[in-house]
Amino acid sequence: MLAAVGRVERHRFVDAALRPRAYQDEALPIGRGQTISQPFTVAYQTMLLDVQAGDRVLEVGTGSGYQAAVLCELEARVFSVERHAPLLKRTDRLMEELGYRVVTRAGDGTRGWPGYAPFDGIVVTAGASGVPEPLLEQLRPPEDASDDGASRGGRLVVPVGDTEGQRMARFTRTGPGTAPEHYDRENFRSFRFVPLIGEHAD
């Protein structure tokens, strides 16, 4: 996973004026009130997703495209939703230029992307005050597991908390239904993300 992060040229995902800081471990502004996450954060969320080649992964919050590029380096099939259409248009051009194949759309990522569900992994790149139910529902059930015959269910990695800070959480689908008992929740270290905005963000 760290090798995948290392293969992505982070300076390509920030404005020219910020390129001298591109490889520092810090978040940087990318416009529209959004930021590119620090490399440690991207690596940490990717580690928790436990992506395997061929996994179908949904990203909520395309942003600069940096996280999606790391997922592509891991040979995932990446789908990404961004609510800022002008930002997404710019990112789409960059991803095409760099040769990363990502299916994107502008819209409300808290609704997920039912047309491409179920997902082996979902990563949310903004802080949620509550866990969006549609994302949990769109995780792959364990009996419908990935192409290699593995029996694990889909994983949702999302920072959960208020504007003062969030705790990274991972939800793993363990059963066929969508009741709470069909998901395992694990809590990890604290982070601070820009707020998640959308119909199911609370």
C-alpha positions as CSV (number, residue, x, y, z in Angstrom):
1,M,0.0,0.0,0.0
2,L,2.8,2.5,0.9
3,A,4.4,1.7,-2.5
4,A,1.2,2.7,-4.2
5,V,1.2,6.0,-2.3
6,G,4.8,6.5,-3.3
7,R,4.0,6.0,-7.0
8,V,1.5,8.9,-7.1
9,E,3.1,12.2,-8.0
10,R,1.4,14.4,-5.4
11,H,2.7,17.6,-6.9
12,R,0.5,17.0,-9.9
13,F,-2.6,17.4,-7.7
14,V,-1.9,20.8,-6.3
15,D,-1.6,24.3,-7.7
16,A,1.8,25.4,-9.1
17,A,2.3,27.8,-6.2
18,L,2.0,25.0,-3.7
19,R,4.2,22.5,-5.4
20,P,7.2,23.2,-3.2
21,R,5.1,21.9,-0.3
22,A,3.5,19.0,-2.2
23,Y,5.5,16.2,-0.4
24,Q,5.2,17.6,3.1
25,D,2.8,15.7,5.3
26,E,0.1,18.4,5.4
27,A,-3.3,19.1,3.9
28,L,-3.2,21.8,1.2
29,P,-6.0,23.9,-0.3
30,I,-7.3,23.0,-3.8
31,G,-10.1,25.6,-4.1
32,R,-13.8,25.7,-3.3
33,G,-13.1,25.4,0.4
34,Q,-11.7,21.9,-0.1
35,T,-8.2,20.4,0.6
36,I,-6.0,17.6,-0.6
37,S,-5.5,15.3,2.4
38,Q,-2.1,14.9,3.8
39,P,-0.3,11.7,2.6
40,F,-0.5,10.0,6.0
41,T,-4.2,10.4,6.0
42,V,-4.6,9.0,2.5
43,A,-2.3,6.1,3.4
44,Y,-4.2,5.4,6.7
45,Q,-7.7,5.4,5.1
46,T,-6.4,3.2,2.3
47,M,-4.8,0.8,4.8
48,L,-8.2,0.4,6.6
49,L,-10.0,-0.2,3.3
50,D,-7.7,-3.2,2.8
51,V,-8.1,-3.0,-1.0
52,Q,-7.4,-6.0,-3.2
53,A,-6.8,-5.9,-7.0
54,G,-10.2,-5.8,-8.7
55,D,-12.1,-4.5,-5.8
56,R,-15.0,-2.1,-6.6
57,V,-14.4,1.0,-4.5
58,L,-16.5,4.1,-4.1
59,E,-14.9,7.4,-3.1
60,V,-17.2,10.1,-1.6
61,G,-15.4,13.4,-2.3
62,T,-13.2,13.2,-5.4
63,G,-11.5,16.5,-4.6
64,S,-8.1,16.7,-6.3
65,G,-8.2,13.1,-7.3
66,Y,-5.2,12.1,-5.2
67,Q,-7.0,9.4,-3.1
68,A,-8.5,8.0,-6.3
69,A,-5.1,7.8,-7.9
70,V,-3.7,5.8,-5.0
71,L,-6.7,3.4,-5.3
72,C,-6.0,3.0,-9.0
73,E,-2.4,2.2,-8.2
74,L,-3.7,-0.7,-6.1
75,E,-5.7,-1.9,-9.2
76,A,-9.1,-1.2,-7.7
77,R,-12.1,-0.3,-9.9
78,V,-12.7,3.2,-8.7
79,F,-16.0,5.2,-8.7
80,S,-16.0,8.7,-7.3
81,V,-18.6,11.3,-6.5
82,E,-17.9,15.0,-6.1
83,R,-20.4,17.7,-5.2
84,H,-18.4,20.6,-6.8
85,A,-18.9,20.2,-10.5
86,P,-16.2,22.7,-11.6
87,L,-13.6,21.0,-9.3
88,L,-14.6,17.6,-10.7
89,K,-14.2,18.8,-14.3
90,R,-10.7,19.9,-13.5
91,T,-9.9,16.7,-11.8
92,D,-11.3,14.6,-14.6
93,R,-8.9,16.3,-17.0
94,L,-6.0,15.6,-14.8
95,M,-6.9,11.9,-14.2
96,E,-7.2,11.4,-18.0
97,E,-3.8,13.1,-18.5
98,L,-2.2,10.9,-15.9
99,G,-3.8,7.7,-17.3
100,Y,-6.0,6.9,-14.3
101,R,-9.3,5.3,-15.1
102,V,-11.9,6.5,-12.7
103,V,-15.7,6.7,-13.2
104,T,-16.9,10.0,-11.8
105,R,-20.1,12.0,-11.4
106,A,-21.1,15.3,-9.8
107,G,-23.6,15.0,-7.1
108,D,-24.4,14.1,-3.5
109,G,-22.0,11.4,-2.4
110,T,-23.9,10.7,0.8
111,R,-26.4,8.9,-1.4
112,G,-23.7,6.6,-2.7
113,W,-24.0,5.3,-6.3
114,P,-26.7,2.6,-6.4
115,G,-26.1,1.9,-10.1
116,Y,-22.6,0.5,-9.4
117,A,-23.3,-1.0,-6.0
118,P,-22.5,-3.2,-4.2
119,F,-19.0,-2.0,-3.3
120,D,-16.1,-3.9,-1.7
121,G,-14.9,-0.6,-0.2
122,I,-16.3,2.9,0.4
123,V,-14.0,5.7,1.5
124,V,-15.4,9.1,2.7
125,T,-12.9,12.0,2.5
126,A,-14.9,14.4,4.7
127,G,-16.0,14.4,8.3
128,A,-19.5,13.1,8.9
129,S,-21.5,13.9,12.0
130,G,-23.4,10.6,11.4
131,V,-22.9,7.6,9.1
132,P,-24.8,7.9,5.9
133,E,-27.2,4.9,5.8
134,P,-27.1,4.6,1.9
135,L,-23.4,3.9,2.1
136,L,-23.8,1.1,4.6
137,E,-26.6,-0.4,2.5
138,Q,-24.4,-0.3,-0.6
139,L,-21.5,-2.4,1.0
140,R,-21.2,-5.8,-0.5
141,P,-22.7,-8.6,1.7
142,P,-20.2,-11.3,2.7
143,E,-22.0,-14.1,0.7
144,D,-21.8,-11.9,-2.4
145,A,-18.1,-11.3,-2.0
146,S,-15.5,-10.4,-4.6
147,D,-14.4,-12.1,-7.8
148,D,-11.7,-14.2,-6.1
149,G,-14.3,-16.0,-4.0
150,A,-13.3,-14.4,-0.7
151,S,-16.1,-14.3,1.8
152,R,-15.5,-11.0,3.5
153,G,-18.1,-8.2,3.4
154,G,-17.6,-4.6,2.2
155,R,-15.8,-2.0,4.3
156,L,-16.8,1.6,4.8
157,V,-14.0,3.9,6.1
158,V,-15.4,7.3,7.3
159,P,-14.3,10.0,9.8
160,V,-17.1,10.5,12.3
161,G,-17.5,13.4,14.6
162,D,-18.2,17.1,14.8
163,T,-16.4,20.1,13.4
164,E,-13.9,20.0,16.2
165,G,-12.6,16.7,15.0
166,Q,-13.5,13.2,14.0
167,R,-12.6,9.6,14.8
168,M,-11.8,7.3,11.9
169,A,-14.2,4.5,11.8
170,R,-14.4,1.3,9.8
171,F,-17.7,-0.5,9.3
172,T,-17.5,-4.1,7.9
173,R,-20.7,-5.7,6.6
174,T,-21.1,-9.1,8.3
175,G,-24.6,-10.2,7.2
176,P,-27.1,-10.1,4.4
177,G,-29.4,-7.5,6.0
178,T,-29.0,-3.8,6.7
179,A,-29.9,-3.9,10.4
180,P,-27.1,-2.6,12.8
181,E,-26.2,-6.1,13.9
182,H,-25.1,-6.9,10.3
183,Y,-22.1,-4.4,10.6
184,D,-19.0,-4.4,12.8
185,R,-17.7,-1.0,13.8
186,E,-14.1,-0.3,14.7
187,N,-12.8,3.1,15.9
188,F,-9.3,4.3,15.2
189,R,-7.3,7.5,15.7
190,S,-8.5,11.1,15.6
191,F,-8.4,13.3,12.5
192,R,-9.8,16.7,11.4
193,F,-11.6,16.8,8.0
194,V,-13.7,19.4,6.2
195,P,-17.4,18.7,6.9
196,L,-19.3,16.2,4.8
197,I,-22.3,17.9,3.1
198,G,-25.3,16.1,1.7
199,E,-28.7,14.7,2.3
200,H,-27.5,11.9,4.5
201,A,-24.5,13.7,6.1
202,D,-26.1,14.0,9.6
